[in-house]
Amino acid sequence: MDYELNELKREFLAEAEEKVREIEREVERMMSGMHDPESLDRLAYLAHQLKGSGGSYGYQEISDDAAEIEKSVEVLVRNNSGDAGVEASIRKHVTSLHGAIERSARELATATA
């Protein structure tokens, strides 16, 4: 593989992990009843970024989980209220994102070792 591409992938995965942590913080706020339009917008924005970037770098699982989070946030915004099922789906995809990022980072490290 190309060294420069691998470096870009490493940077993406590190940034993705930071975005997922921020998504987690927003989800925790949401679960505690402190969600507001701005935090939902931020959650959708972060998920949208991960969706596009994940696909661009060939990380389809990251892109798919982020797309599901984005869709779920859109449902919450459209319904203008909390929904335990939708919130559970978001949490599930956040957990999946963590796993996908960790696996991808390990695979990248192994491929370049």
Secondary structure by P-SEA (a helix, b strand, c coil): ccaaaaaaaaaaaaaaaaaaaaaaaaaaaaaaccccaaaaaaaaaaaaaaaaaaaaacaaaaaaaaaaaaaaaaaaaaaccccaaaaaaaaaaaaaaaaaaaaaaaaaaaaac
